Amino acid sequence: MVTGSLKEFLGHFKRRHFRSELDAQKLVRLVFNGRVLQPDTQTLEKCGLYNNCVVHCLVHQPRPSQTST
C-alpha cells in the first residue's frame, strides 16, 4: 500500500515510489481501470484516481532495440 496526493503529478509519484527501479533503467507503468496511466505530467486525479483505489504496477526491462543488418 502506498500513499499519494490526488494533486500530485504521475511522474513525481512514480519517482517517489519506484526510484530504485527507475535508477536501474527499468520501465514503470501504472495501470488503472485497464488503462496505462500517462503522461507523467498529469495529476493522479486527472488520471481518474480516487482515494483508496487499486492501481496495478508493471515493472520491466525496456525492449532491446532492433538493429537491421
Backbone as a ProteinNet text record, in pm:
[ID]
protein_1_A
[PRIMARY]
MVTGSLKEFLGHFKRRHFRSELDAQKLVRLVFNGRVLQPDTQTLEKCGLYNNCVVHCLVHQPRPSQTST
[TERTIARY]
84.4	0	89.6	58.3	134.2	37.4	91.9	8.9	52.2	-39.6	-12.4	-124.2	-98.1	-198.7	-260	-389.5	-454.6	-404.7	-345.1	-291.2	-147.3	-88.1	49.1	58.1	167	188.4	227.2	183.7	210.2	360.5	438.2	583.3	646.7	603.1	655.6	620.1	496.9	451.2	538.4	565.4	647.7	790.5	847	983.1	991.4	888.1	888.9	880.6	799.3	773.9	855.6	913.5	986.2	1123.7	1187.4	1317.3	1421.3	1432.2	1536.9	1513.8	1389.3	1358.3	1391.7	1355.6	1385.1	1535.4	1606.1	1752.2	1818.2	1753.5	1805.6	1760.8	1706.7	1664	1548.9	1468	1350.2	1232.4	1136.8	1015.4	912	846.8	742.7	613.8	516.6	386.4	279.8	194.8	83.4	-44.1	-126.9	-249.2	-367.9	-469.8	-591.9	-711.1	-804.9	-924.1	-887.2	-784	-744.3	-671.5	-626.6	-562.7	-428.5	-324.5	-192.9	-202.5	-160.6	-169	-53.3	-86.4	10.1	-59.2	10.2	153.4	191.2	321.8	371.5	341.9	301.4	272.2	128	48	-90	-95.2	-193.3	-211.2	-279.2	-266.2	-331.6	-482.7	-534.8	-679	-722.6	-644.1	-676.3	-667.9	-589.2	-579.3	-701.4	-787.8	-908.9	-899	-784.8	-768.2	-852.3	-882.2	-958.3	-906.1	-946	-898	-925.2	-824.2	-831.4	-858.3	-824.5	-844	-725.3	-741.2	-637.4	-574.2	-442.7	-365.8	-265.4	-255.9	-160.6	-31.7	78.1	207.4	280.5	334.8	414.3	554.7	652.9	792.8	865.2	931	1000.9	1118.8	1202.9	1316.5	1267.8	1331.7	1294.8	1330.2	1253	1283.4	1414.9	1494.9	1619.1	1586.7	1668	1643.3	1673.8	1590.9	1609.2	1711.1	1812.2	1911.8	1899.8	1899.3	1891.1	2032	2053.1	2187.4	2183.8
-116.4	0	123.5	216.7	341.8	458.5	574.3	693.5	797.1	883.1	993.4	1093.7	1211.3	1316.1	1315.1	1333.1	1336.6	1453.5	1553.8	1670.2	1647.5	1534	1500.4	1457.7	1494.7	1453.6	1306.4	1237.9	1096.4	1067.4	1147.6	1127.6	1139.6	1236	1253.9	1133.4	1087.1	969.9	849.3	825.9	711.9	725.8	846.3	866.6	843.4	882	862.4	715.5	639.1	501.4	397.4	434.2	337.1	388.8	462.7	524.1	418.8	310.2	210.9	144.8	117.9	58.7	155.3	281.3	382.1	404.4	405.4	420.7	303.5	185.4	67.1	63.1	175.2	189.6	96.6	58.8	-22.9	67.6	13.1	86.7	59.4	165.3	153.5	204.2	117.1	154.5	129.2	227.6	213.6	194.8	101.1	67.4	82.6	155.4	176.7	159.8	77.4	50	5.5	-78.3	-132.6	-36	77	180.8	217.9	224.4	269.6	419.1	458.8	599.9	676.7	782.5	870.5	996.3	1101.9	1123.8	1153.2	1152.6	1176.5	1317.4	1406.9	1545.2	1564.7	1458.6	1466.5	1438.5	1498.2	1467.9	1332	1273.6	1145.8	1160.7	1274.2	1299.3	1303.8	1369.5	1376.3	1238.7	1149.3	1011.4	929.1	986.7	917.6	849.1	864.3	800.1	869.7	796.4	849.8	782.7	831.1	777.3	628.1	555	410.9	325.7	373.4	293	197.7	98.9	-0.3	31.1	43.5	68.8	-45.2	-101.3	-209.2	-149.1	-213.4	-164.2	-273.4	-236.8	-327.5	-268.7	-344.3	-302.3	-403	-353.6	-444.5	-375.2	-457.3	-406	-349.5	-243.2	-195	-299.9	-300	-392.5	-354.3	-454.3	-422	-360.1	-264.2	-200.6	-299.7	-297.3	-385.8	-321.4	-397.1	-346.8	-427.5	-359.2	-429.7	-450.1	-564.8	-594.1	-599.4
0	0	0	-87.5	-95.2	-83.1	-55.7	-44.3	-146.8	-179.4	-270.7	-263.1	-310.9	-317.9	-457.6	-465.9	-597.3	-682.1	-618.2	-690.3	-735.3	-696.3	-730.9	-877.5	-940.9	-1079.1	-1084	-1187.1	-1205.5	-1204.4	-1273.7	-1278.1	-1141.1	-1061.9	-927.1	-840.7	-852.6	-778.5	-811.2	-939.6	-980.5	-927.6	-933	-883.9	-732.6	-658.3	-512.5	-473.7	-543.9	-504.1	-580.3	-693.1	-775.9	-816.6	-727	-757.5	-795.9	-719.1	-748.7	-884.3	-918.2	-1048.6	-1161.9	-1144.8	-1247.5	-1259.5	-1144.5	-1148.3	-1220.4	-1215.9	-1285	-1431.1	-1480	-1619.7	-1656.6	-1557.4	-1585.2	-1617.7	-1689.8	-1721.7	-1612.6	-1566.5	-1464.8	-1527.5	-1536.5	-1592.4	-1487.3	-1467	-1374.9	-1455.8	-1414.1	-1487.2	-1393.3	-1441	-1363.8	-1457.2	-1417.2	-1499.1	-1640.7	-1651.8	-1781.2	-1872.4	-1817.4	-1898.8	-1838.1	-1922.1	-1875.9	-1848.6	-1730.1	-1692.3	-1754.4	-1825.6	-1890.6	-1933.5	-1959.5	-1945.8	-1800.6	-1773.9	-1638.8	-1589.7	-1679.2	-1641.2	-1593.9	-1594.4	-1545.9	-1397.4	-1329.4	-1187.6	-1173.2	-1056	-1029.8	-1045.1	-1003.1	-1015.8	-1161.8	-1245.7	-1389.6	-1455.2	-1396.1	-1446.2	-1405.3	-1322.3	-1280.7	-1145.6	-1078.6	-949.1	-842.7	-737.9	-624.6	-498	-383.1	-255.2	-243.8	-200.3	-174.5	-298.3	-416.6	-537.1	-554.4	-639.4	-666.6	-801.9	-801.2	-923	-936.7	-1053.9	-1080	-1134.3	-1101.8	-1145.6	-1222.5	-1336.6	-1418.2	-1428	-1382.9	-1390.8	-1479.2	-1582.2	-1673	-1739.2	-1799.9	-1875	-2007.7	-2055.8	-2189.7	-2294.9	-2400.8	-2510.9	-2575.4	-2612.1	-2682.1	-2817.9	-2856.8	-2986.7	-3098.2	-3200.7	-3316.6	-3410	-3443.4	-3539.6	-3667.4	-3777.7	-3906.4	-3960.2	-4019.7	-4074	-4223.5
[MASK]
+++++++++++++++++++++++++++++++++++++++++++++++++++++++++++++++++++++

